[in-house]
Amino acid sequence: MESAATAGQSPVELEFTQENVETALYQLYFDPDMESKNVAQKWLTQAQASAQAWQFCWALLNPEKIPEIQFFGASTLHIKICRHWGDLPAEHHEDLRTQLLSHILRFSSGPKMVLTRLCVALASMALNLIPQAWSKPVADMVRAFQPQKADSEGDPGAKASQDPHAHCLALLELLTVLPEEFQSGRLAQARRTQLREALVGEWAVVCAMLRQLLQSQDSSVKVKEKVLRCFSSWVGLDVPLGESQELVQDCFTALSDPGLFDTAVETIVTAVSQPDCQRFINVLLSLMPLVLGLYDQLKTAAQDGDMETTHGICRIAVALGETHSRVLLEQLDHWQEYMALVNMILFCTGIPGHYPVNETTSSLTLTFWYTLQDDILSFEEEKQGGYLQVYKPVYFQLVDVLLLKSHYPSQEEYASWSSDDKEQFRIYRVDISDTLMYVYEMLGAELLSNLYDRLARLLMDPQQSAVWQDTEALLFGFQSIAETIDVNYSDVIPGLIGLIPRINIGNVMLADTVMYTIGSLAEWLADHPVMLGGILPMVLRGLVKAELSVSSISTLKRICRECRHDLAPYAQDILTVSQDVLLIEIHESSQCMWLMQALGFLLSALPPEEILGRLHSLITPHIQQLDSLARQEPNPANKQSIVYILGLLSSLFTTLDVNRSADGLEEEDVSPRRTPSQSVQNPVVVVLQQVFPLIQTIISKWLHDSEVVEAVCGVFDKSVRTLLHDFGPMVPQLSEMLGQIYSTYPQAPALDLTRQMVHIFAGEEQHIPDIRSLVEVLTSTTLAIFQQGPREHPDVAESFMCLHAQILKRSPDLHPSAQSDVKALFYSGILSIKFPETPTAKAACLFFTEFLSRCKDMPSLSDVLQSDGKTLTETVLQAVGGGSSRSLMEHFSEVLLSLNRQCPALLSQWLTETLQTPGFPSAHVTAEQKHAFSQQILREQTNKRRVKETVKEFSLLCRGLQGSGYSEC
């Protein structure tokens, strides 16, 4: 067939005729050339929107056409009815309905995709006509599909009318898509309510027919499956459960047919999960025996390893028990039935097998236990007591079941699991952990006592032949609770701490849990330091095992952080073991960083006279290795080793703070901190000064490698953040080195480190000259980059803007004083606003907000604002109008607010001049809308929220998104 392209006519010029549509469809489906397909697709979309589509769609539905063409015809009909309904005169409605019914009959034997599209089209038509022009569409549809009706149509093409089975399936398809089309349609709320009422009013007709088909011996499995799906579809309309009771009961009967089981489960779950069902308490109670009647089948399926059946029955039990737990709890006359349902769900929680390998059912039940507990605890105190008496024993059973389900398989079996199964099991245990933590709210101290007694029996009774999984599960239970609940006042924790050293940690999974349990008790140990002596040796034994890397190091870090003031007697042991494992490199790089942080906490709390010696002892081997690497010629292997060692130092200096007696001093608190030993230099500073020449050597060789430069800056950045003013002796050397680094090869980390130094030392006179010299070097070098074109350096632009925002905020006298430099800085901010990278534009807005706030005090800034403020206004408006991400609108609004505070008269002039340009900042906004925006901005000098809303609305208008679904994004 000749394609549109070879016919010598571009598709956009072709008439929308049946022949041209068919040609384009062949091109779309069968032409191998993607460009031809795209052209055809675009033209076909236009064809569907054309007025001619009402005519050519019927010709495409000719029985002799291929299914793809028929499908396009049916889809076109749906699109026309759905989107262009107003184009069809009312007098054609009846004819359209007749034709649609006729074609549905004709296609009832297939193709299925064409039949479904035709059904959706008729459903869409019904929704347009209900209730005024078509009061009872469902009754009419059912009547139209009666065999005698089809014969009386006299349509020779309606072959399906001779096939009652296909005929029945077509009607069910139509009735299924009708509610679905209603749910997916974009309708006003009033219209949605009107349509729902009209459809629900016809539910009795549908329900009676579905029951008849489901009960009939003549109905095939396919018909019954379609009946169940149709019921599910109507349930979505909130049809009254009171009118559907018998049909729901019929669905339970369908569960006995293996071919219908999955669909019947889905339908029952959908039906009983409707919150509106709670109005029909008697119906819910009538369903209870039906659900309980599945218990024997559930047990048999669990015993046989029939995962699909257990899964399905569990879903039904949970749907009823969870959705309606409160209302069923309140039916005191039926408490035994509900208790039986709860026990059935408990059986599902404890289904035999390991999740997810042998069973996938137990996880379905966990939210039920949350819901039931919440409902019980929401009753007033007097009622609650009665419920707790009944349900507490159930929750103790639940704890037993959950601990059993958390058991690892044997090591051999676990080794055979796929990585995906292991990950799913890990997540499952997290869910169990969360459930246990939640259950603690109900069971309280009794739960911890229960766990402790069982653990004590396991570990103290030589007659107990417990497997390691039993011990691990009980510790897992303790840890789950201790991680989030304050157990400091529990009287069983001392006993638990006494038991832990008795545990043989030969098994990796058990050892991991032992470590995490100790870690979860770190705060308790800080209050009871006498217990550290029995616990620390276990942690240190774990530290030398690579397979316990994460758990042992994270636990040691928690102990060093929480208990550091009581660790002096154990410091030597901790340092010796840690140094050994660091030197033999048995742990991953990230864990070694954690270990160094732990040692930083430990060293911080030692007597001042001991710290430097121990610090030297710890880092000397690494410094020696670094010195050796620095002497060698640069190569990739050396680089990774250098970055690693610098990372170790950074991690150590992050937490090594001899002046911080307790956590909680915020980074932003830069008030001078002086200690009695002020004359003694900070040990970190001593070390940094000693290794400074070595670091300079590394920098000289690796200056052009951003990763090494970042690692070097990281060492000083972490140190200055931790030491704050104590870092002062390093300022001269570091300022000089940063200036040399940056002027030779500008990189963002140098700017970020300088910003920290400005932040800390802006108020200290002795450091101002060094920092001023450094800022001058950084500024002149960066401004040169901006003159050449900074587009390739968004990170440098971002850090430069942040640096100068910090300077203006903390120490404006460090700001350039020469008018030419201020002007150049101003324009570097303008360029940064235009960067597509969001962080860079955000940093530029921050800079201008600080810049504008200083204008009244600094004439050099004010002069540049007066001469160039219009450019800033224009740049911000361009960004608001679509030039920048919508996520930045709040930051642009702050710049406009600052402009209005500093120079309202000039801003008014600048807004008028820039916005009078046609099409600026967008063709989507009118002159009136631009004027209204200007007035709203100029009106506000204090209300940030209102300016933000004004800018956001104007931005949406500029982007043509006002009122669209995207406006909420």
QUISUL-V771331 format. One record per residue. N is the residue number from 0. PSI is psi in degrees with one decimal (* if undefined). Layout:
<<N & PSI> <N & PSI>>
This chain:
<<0 & 138.8> <1 & 128.9> <2 & 164.5> <3 & -35.4> <4 & -40.5> <5 & -11.2> <6 & -0.2> <7 & 12.1> <8 & 134.8> <9 & 145.3> <10 & -34.0> <11 & -19.8> <12 & -11.7> <13 & 147.5> <14 & 151.8> <15 & 76.0> <16 & 165.5> <17 & -45.7> <18 & -44.9> <19 & -34.7> <20 & -45.1> <21 & -40.4> <22 & -45.8> <23 & -35.4> <24 & -41.0> <25 & -38.4> <26 & -41.3> <27 & -45.4> <28 & -32.0> <29 & -10.9> <30 & 125.9> <31 & -17.6> <32 & 120.6> <33 & -36.2> <34 & -40.5> <35 & -40.4> <36 & -43.8> <37 & -40.5> <38 & -45.2> <39 & -43.4> <40 & -45.6> <41 & -43.3> <42 & -39.9> <43 & -34.9> <44 & -41.3> <45 & -38.0> <46 & -41.8> <47 & -29.3> <48 & -10.5> <49 & 160.4> <50 & -30.4> <51 & -18.3> <52 & -30.9> <53 & -27.5> <54 & -51.3> <55 & -20.5> <56 & -34.9> <57 & -38.4> <58 & -33.2> <59 & -18.5> <60 & 8.8> <61 & 134.6> <62 & -22.5> <63 & -9.8> <64 & 157.9> <65 & 155.8> <66 & -35.8> <67 & -39.5> <68 & -42.3> <69 & -42.0> <70 & -41.4> <71 & -38.7> <72 & -45.6> <73 & -39.4> <74 & -39.0> <75 & -43.0> <76 & -45.8> <77 & -44.8> <78 & -42.6> <79 & -44.4> <80 & -38.5> <81 & -42.6> <82 & -20.4> <83 & 31.6> <84 & -37.5> <85 & -18.6> <86 & -15.6> <87 & 120.0> <88 & 147.3> <89 & -32.5> <90 & -14.2> <91 & -6.1> <92 & -45.4> <93 & -41.9> <94 & -41.0> <95 & -43.3> <96 & -44.2> <97 & -45.9> <98 & -41.1> <99 & -46.2> <100 & -42.6> <101 & -43.6> <102 & -34.0> <103 & -41.5> <104 & -43.6> <105 & -38.5> <106 & 11.6> <107 & -24.0> <108 & 3.1> <109 & 175.6> <110 & 145.7> <111 & -40.3> <112 & -32.9> <113 & -44.4> <114 & -47.8> <115 & -42.5> <116 & -40.5> <117 & -39.5> <118 & -42.5> <119 & -38.1> <120 & -45.8> <121 & -38.6> <122 & -43.1> <123 & -39.4> <124 & -44.7> <125 & -41.2> <126 & -25.8> <127 & -27.0> <128 & -20.2> <129 & 142.3> <130 & -9.7> <131 & -53.3> <132 & -13.2> <133 & 92.0> <134 & -34.9> <135 & 66.9> <136 & -38.2> <137 & -47.0> <138 & -40.6> <139 & -39.7> <140 & -46.5> <141 & -43.1> <142 & -40.3> <143 & -25.6> <144 & 3.8> <145 & 141.8> <146 & -43.7> <147 & -32.6> <148 & -43.9> <149 & -39.0> <150 & -39.9> <151 & -15.0> <152 & -25.7> <153 & 29.7> <154 & 107.4> <155 & -20.0> <156 & -10.3> <157 & 68.0> <158 & -27.6> <159 & -22.8> <160 & -17.8> <161 & -4.8> <162 & 91.6> <163 & -34.3> <164 & -51.4> <165 & -38.3> <166 & -47.2> <167 & -44.7> <168 & -37.0> <169 & -42.4> <170 & -43.1> <171 & -37.9> <172 & -44.3> <173 & -45.9> <174 & -24.1> <175 & -42.7> <176 & -18.5> <177 & -54.0> <178 & -33.0> <179 & -40.7> <180 & -37.7> <181 & -44.1> <182 & -36.5> <183 & -13.5> <184 & 147.4> <185 & 102.9> <186 & 147.0> <187 & 153.0> <188 & -42.0> <189 & -42.2> <190 & -39.4> <191 & -43.8> <192 & -43.1> <193 & -44.8> <194 & -41.7> <195 & -44.9> <196 & -41.6> <197 & -43.1> <198 & -45.4> <199 & -32.2> <200 & -20.6> <201 & 4.5> <202 & -35.1> <203 & -38.9> <204 & -47.2> <205 & -45.6> <206 & -45.3> <207 & -43.2> <208 & -41.8> <209 & -40.9> <210 & -43.9> <211 & -45.7> <212 & -37.2> <213 & -32.5> <214 & -20.2> <215 & 135.3> <216 & -22.4> <217 & -16.5> <218 & 133.5> <219 & 167.6> <220 & -37.2> <221 & -42.6> <222 & -45.1> <223 & -37.5> <224 & -39.9> <225 & -35.4> <226 & -46.1> <227 & -41.9> <228 & -36.7> <229 & -42.4> <230 & -46.2> <231 & -42.6> <232 & -42.5> <233 & -29.6> <234 & -33.1> <235 & -16.5> <236 & 3.5> <237 & 43.8> <238 & 144.1> <239 & 129.0> <240 & -29.5> <241 & -31.5> <242 & -8.5> <243 & 4.9> <244 & -49.6> <245 & -36.5> <246 & -39.9> <247 & -41.9> <248 & -38.9> <249 & -34.7> <250 & -36.7> <251 & -37.5> <252 & -36.6> <253 & -21.0> <254 & -24.3> <255 & -12.8> <256 & 113.4> <257 & -33.6> <258 & -19.3> <259 & -5.6> <260 & -54.3> <261 & -44.0> <262 & -38.7> <263 & -40.9> <264 & -49.4> <265 & -43.4> <266 & -45.0> <267 & -44.6> <268 & -44.0> <269 & -43.5> <270 & -45.4> <271 & -8.4> <272 & -3.7> <273 & 122.2> <274 & -30.7> <275 & -18.2> <276 & -23.7> <277 & -15.0> <278 & -19.7> <279 & 66.7> <280 & -40.3> <281 & -36.8> <282 & -44.2> <283 & -43.2> <284 & -33.7> <285 & -24.8> <286 & -22.7> <287 & -50.0> <288 & -31.8> <289 & -41.4> <290 & -45.9> <291 & -28.5> <292 & -13.7> <293 & -5.0> <294 & -45.3> <295 & -41.7> <296 & -39.1> <297 & -47.0> <298 & -42.5> <299 & -44.7> <300 & -40.7> <301 & -40.5> <302 & -36.1> <303 & -3.5> <304 & 25.1> <305 & 89.1> <306 & -36.1> <307 & -43.2> <308 & -45.1> <309 & -41.0> <310 & -48.1> <311 & -48.1> <312 & -39.4> <313 & -42.6> <314 & -41.0> <315 & -47.5> <316 & -44.1> <317 & -39.6> <318 & -45.2> <319 & -46.5> <320 & -36.7> <321 & -46.1> <322 & -32.3> <323 & 27.4> <324 & -44.1> <325 & -47.1> <326 & -33.6> <327 & -32.8> <328 & -34.9> <329 & -14.0> <330 & 78.4> <331 & -27.6> <332 & -15.2> <333 & 24.8> <334 & -30.5> <335 & -36.7> <336 & -42.0> <337 & -36.9> <338 & -37.8> <339 & -38.6> <340 & -42.3> <341 & -42.4> <342 & -33.0> <343 & -41.1> <344 & -35.7> <345 & -38.3> <346 & -41.6> <347 & -38.3> <348 & -38.5> <349 & 22.3> <350 & 135.5> <351 & 150.2> <352 & 163.3> <353 & 126.2> <354 & 138.7> <355 & 15.2> <356 & -47.2> <357 & -14.5> <358 & 150.7> <359 & 16.0> <360 & -40.4> <361 & -34.2> <362 & -22.8> <363 & -21.5> <364 & -14.8> <365 & -39.4> <366 & -26.3> <367 & -41.6> <368 & -33.9> <369 & -50.0> <370 & -47.1> <371 & -44.4> <372 & -44.9> <373 & -44.5> <374 & -40.6> <375 & -44.5> <376 & -9.4> <377 & -12.2> <378 & 154.9> <379 & 158.5> <380 & -43.0> <381 & -46.6> <382 & -41.3> <383 & -40.4> <384 & -42.4> <385 & -43.6> <386 & -40.5> <387 & -37.9> <388 & -38.5> <389 & -41.3> <390 & -14.8> <391 & -46.2> <392 & -34.1> <393 & -41.2> <394 & -31.2> <395 & -39.0> <396 & -40.5> <397 & -42.6> <398 & -45.1> <399 & -44.7> <400 & -45.5> <401 & -39.2> <402 & -39.2> <403 & -41.4> <404 & -22.9> <405 & -6.6> <406 & 134.4> <407 & 151.6> <408 & 179.8> <409 & 158.0> <410 & -36.7> <411 & -45.3> <412 & -42.5> <413 & -36.3> <414 & -25.0> <415 & -10.9> <416 & 151.2> <417 & 161.6> <418 & -33.0> <419 & -42.0> <420 & -41.0> <421 & -40.9> <422 & -41.5> <423 & -38.2> <424 & -38.3> <425 & -45.2> <426 & -39.1> <427 & -42.3> <428 & -34.0> <429 & -42.8> <430 & -41.3> <431 & -42.6> <432 & -45.1> <433 & -39.8> <434 & -44.0> <435 & -42.6> <436 & -39.5> <437 & -42.1> <438 & -29.0> <439 & -31.8> <440 & -34.2> <441 & -42.6> <442 & -23.9> <443 & -144.4> <444 & -28.3> <445 & -36.8> <446 & -47.0> <447 & -40.1> <448 & -41.5> <449 & -46.9> <450 & -43.1> <451 & -45.5> <452 & -41.9> <453 & -41.1> <454 & -41.3> <455 & -42.1> <456 & -41.3> <457 & -43.9> <458 & -22.9> <459 & -25.5> <460 & 110.9> <461 & -16.5> <462 & -19.5> <463 & 124.9> <464 & 60.9> <465 & 143.9> <466 & 158.8> <467 & -28.7> <468 & -33.5> <469 & -46.1> <470 & -44.9> <471 & -43.1> <472 & -41.9> <473 & -40.7> <474 & -38.8> <475 & -40.7> <476 & -45.8> <477 & -49.2> <478 & -40.3> <479 & -40.7> <480 & -44.2> <481 & -25.0> <482 & -32.9> <483 & -15.8> <484 & 141.2> <485 & 105.0> <486 & 12.8> <487 & -25.7> <488 & 5.5> <489 & 133.5> <490 & -2.7> <491 & -12.1> <492 & -41.6> <493 & -40.6> <494 & -40.3> <495 & -45.6> <496 & -34.3> <497 & -29.9> <498 & -33.2> <499 & -42.5> <500 & -15.1> <501 & -11.7> <502 & 132.0> <503 & 114.4> <504 & 35.3> <505 & -28.8> <506 & 132.4> <507 & -46.2> <508 & -41.3> <509 & -43.6> <510 & -41.8> <511 & -47.9> <512 & -36.7> <513 & -46.7> <514 & -49.9> <515 & -34.1> <516 & -43.6> <517 & -43.4> <518 & -39.3> <519 & -16.7> <520 & 13.6> <521 & -40.7> <522 & -38.5> <523 & -42.1> <524 & -33.5> <525 & -32.2> <526 & -14.1> <527 & 61.1> <528 & -18.6> <529 & -22.0> <530 & -6.9> <531 & -34.6> <532 & -31.3> <533 & -19.6> <534 & -40.9> <535 & -40.6> <536 & -35.4> <537 & -42.1> <538 & -42.3> <539 & -31.2> <540 & -36.5> <541 & -30.8> <542 & -27.5> <543 & 4.3> <544 & 120.0> <545 & -35.1> <546 & -13.2> <547 & 20.3> <548 & -59.1> <549 & -48.3> <550 & -42.3> <551 & -41.3> <552 & -41.4> <553 & -34.6> <554 & -44.2> <555 & -40.0> <556 & -42.3> <557 & -40.5> <558 & -43.5> <559 & -34.0> <560 & -47.6> <561 & -34.9> <562 & 16.0> <563 & -30.2> <564 & -7.5> <565 & 12.0> <566 & -0.2> <567 & -42.5> <568 & -20.1> <569 & 0.3> <570 & -44.2> <571 & -43.7> <572 & -45.6> <573 & -46.3> <574 & -40.5> <575 & -50.7> <576 & -42.7> <577 & -44.9> <578 & -41.5> <579 & -48.1> <580 & -29.0> <581 & -37.7> <582 & -34.2> <583 & -2.6> <584 & 53.7> <585 & -11.7> <586 & 154.8> <587 & 158.3> <588 & -45.1> <589 & -35.6> <590 & -34.5> <591 & -36.4> <592 & -42.9> <593 & -42.1> <594 & -42.1> <595 & -37.5> <596 & -40.8> <597 & -44.7> <598 & -29.2> <599 & -44.7> <600 & -44.2> <601 & -49.9> <602 & -35.5> <603 & -33.9> <604 & 0.3> <605 & 161.0> <606 & 137.3> <607 & -38.4> <608 & -16.2> <609 & -25.0> <610 & -50.0> <611 & -42.1> <612 & -45.7> <613 & -35.1> <614 & -45.5> <615 & -45.2> <616 & -39.0> <617 & -43.7> <618 & -12.8> <619 & -47.0> <620 & -36.6> <621 & -37.3> <622 & -40.5> <623 & -40.9> <624 & -39.7> <625 & -39.9> <626 & -43.1> <627 & -43.2> <628 & -36.7> <629 & -26.0> <630 & -20.2> <631 & 161.1> <632 & 142.4> <633 & 132.9> <634 & 162.7> <635 & -38.4> <636 & -45.6> <637 & -42.2> <638 & -48.0> <639 & -37.4> <640 & -40.5> <641 & -47.1> <642 & -39.1> <643 & -48.5> <644 & -41.2> <645 & -35.8> <646 & -39.6> <647 & -45.1> <648 & -43.3> <649 & -45.0> <650 & -41.0> <651 & -44.3> <652 & -13.2> <653 & -33.5> <654 & -9.0> <655 & 97.2> <656 & 100.5> <657 & -17.2> <658 & -12.8> <659 & 104.2> <660 & -19.2> <661 & 154.1> <662 & 159.6> <663 & -11.6> <664 & 114.9> <665 & 151.2> <666 & -34.1> <667 & -13.8> <668 & 103.6> <669 & 22.0> <670 & 143.4> <671 & 137.6> <672 & 118.0> <673 & 143.3> <674 & 165.2> <675 & -31.4> <676 & 43.3> <677 & -30.2> <678 & -20.4> <679 & 125.4> <680 & 144.2> <681 & 131.3> <682 & -33.0> <683 & -40.0> <684 & -41.3> <685 & -47.0> <686 & -44.6> <687 & -40.8> <688 & -35.2> <689 & -36.6> <690 & -1.1> <691 & -46.0> <692 & -38.2> <693 & -43.0> <694 & -38.0> <695 & -37.8> <696 & -44.7> <697 & -46.1> <698 & -41.2> <699 & -31.6> <700 & -25.6> <701 & 24.7> <702 & -32.6> <703 & 8.2> <704 & 110.9> <705 & -31.6> <706 & -42.3> <707 & -43.8> <708 & -42.3> <709 & -40.6> <710 & -40.8> <711 & -49.3> <712 & -32.9> <713 & -38.0> <714 & -47.0> <715 & -35.0> <716 & -47.6> <717 & -38.0> <718 & -47.4> <719 & -35.0> <720 & -36.2> <721 & -45.9> <722 & -23.3> <723 & -121.1> <724 & -24.0> <725 & -14.9> <726 & -7.5> <727 & -45.8> <728 & -19.9> <729 & -13.2> <730 & -47.6> <731 & -50.2> <732 & -46.0> <733 & -38.3> <734 & -43.7> <735 & -44.5> <736 & -43.5> <737 & -38.9> <738 & -43.1> <739 & -44.5> <740 & -51.3> <741 & -39.1> <742 & -26.9> <743 & -44.3> <744 & 93.1> <745 & 126.2> <746 & 146.1> <747 & -39.9> <748 & -33.5> <749 & -38.7> <750 & -41.2> <751 & -40.1> <752 & -40.3> <753 & -39.0> <754 & -40.0> <755 & -39.4> <756 & -39.3> <757 & -44.0> <758 & -42.5> <759 & -43.1> <760 & 12.8> <761 & -26.8> <762 & 7.0> <763 & 111.8> <764 & -40.6> <765 & -19.8> <766 & -11.6> <767 & -46.1> <768 & -43.7> <769 & -44.4> <770 & -35.8> <771 & -44.7> <772 & -42.7> <773 & -46.0> <774 & -38.8> <775 & -42.7> <776 & -47.0> <777 & -41.6> <778 & -47.9> <779 & -38.9> <780 & -43.2> <781 & -39.2> <782 & -33.3> <783 & -38.0> <784 & -42.3> <785 & -32.9> <786 & -34.0> <787 & -21.9> <788 & 103.5> <789 & 7.2> <790 & -32.1> <791 & 0.8> <792 & 59.5> <793 & -31.8> <794 & -38.2> <795 & -44.1> <796 & -44.1> <797 & -50.0> <798 & -34.7> <799 & -43.8> <800 & -42.7> <801 & -39.0> <802 & -48.7> <803 & -26.5> <804 & -41.6> <805 & -41.1> <806 & -47.5> <807 & -32.3> <808 & -43.2> <809 & -36.1> <810 & 74.2> <811 & -23.1> <812 & -10.2> <813 & -10.2> <814 & 148.1> <815 & 137.3> <816 & -26.0> <817 & 133.5> <818 & -36.6> <819 & -37.6> <820 & -39.9> <821 & -42.6> <822 & -43.0> <823 & -39.7> <824 & -41.8> <825 & -44.3> <826 & -26.4> <827 & -33.1> <828 & -41.1> <829 & -46.8> <830 & -38.9> <831 & -34.1> <832 & -33.1> <833 & -5.8> <834 & 140.1> <835 & -19.3> <836 & 119.8> <837 & -46.4> <838 & -34.7> <839 & -47.3> <840 & -38.5> <841 & -43.8> <842 & -37.5> <843 & -40.5> <844 & -41.2> <845 & -43.4> <846 & -48.9> <847 & -33.2> <848 & -44.0> <849 & -41.6> <850 & -48.8> <851 & -34.1> <852 & -18.6> <853 & -4.9> <854 & -37.6> <855 & -28.1> <856 & -17.5> <857 & 102.9> <858 & -34.4> <859 & -35.0> <860 & -41.4> <861 & -40.5> <862 & -43.4> <863 & -38.7> <864 & -43.9> <865 & -36.1> <866 & -29.1> <867 & 7.8> <868 & -29.5> <869 & -38.4> <870 & -41.1> <871 & -45.6> <872 & -45.8> <873 & -41.0> <874 & -42.4> <875 & -42.7> <876 & -38.7> <877 & -40.7> <878 & -43.9> <879 & -36.1> <880 & -0.5> <881 & -4.4> <882 & -17.3> <883 & 167.2> <884 & 142.8> <885 & -19.3> <886 & -13.8> <887 & -1.3> <888 & -35.8> <889 & -38.7> <890 & -38.3> <891 & -35.3> <892 & -33.1> <893 & -35.3> <894 & -45.0> <895 & -39.4> <896 & -42.4> <897 & -41.0> <898 & -42.5> <899 & -30.9> <900 & -38.3> <901 & -39.0> <902 & 68.7> <903 & -38.9> <904 & -44.7> <905 & -39.9> <906 & -41.1> <907 & -43.7> <908 & -44.5> <909 & -41.7> <910 & -43.8> <911 & -45.7> <912 & -41.5> <913 & -38.8> <914 & -12.9> <915 & -10.4> <916 & 123.5> <917 & 136.1> <918 & 0.6> <919 & 135.5> <920 & 1.6> <921 & 149.8> <922 & -11.2> <923 & -16.1> <924 & 142.2> <925 & 168.0> <926 & -37.9> <927 & -42.0> <928 & -37.3> <929 & -40.3> <930 & -43.7> <931 & -40.3> <932 & -46.5> <933 & -46.5> <934 & -40.6> <935 & -40.1> <936 & -46.7> <937 & -21.2> <938 & -23.8> <939 & 123.3> <940 & -3.0> <941 & -34.7> <942 & 95.0> <943 & -42.4> <944 & -43.4> <945 & -39.0> <946 & -42.0> <947 & -46.1> <948 & -39.8> <949 & -46.2> <950 & -41.9> <951 & -46.7> <952 & -42.7> <953 & -38.6> <954 & -40.9> <955 & -41.5> <956 & -45.5> <957 & -30.9> <958 & 1.1> <959 & 26.1> <960 & -1.5> <961 & 126.0> <962 & -5.7> <963 & 167.8> <964 & -24.9> <965 & -17.9> <966 & -19.8> <967 & -10.0> <968 & *>>
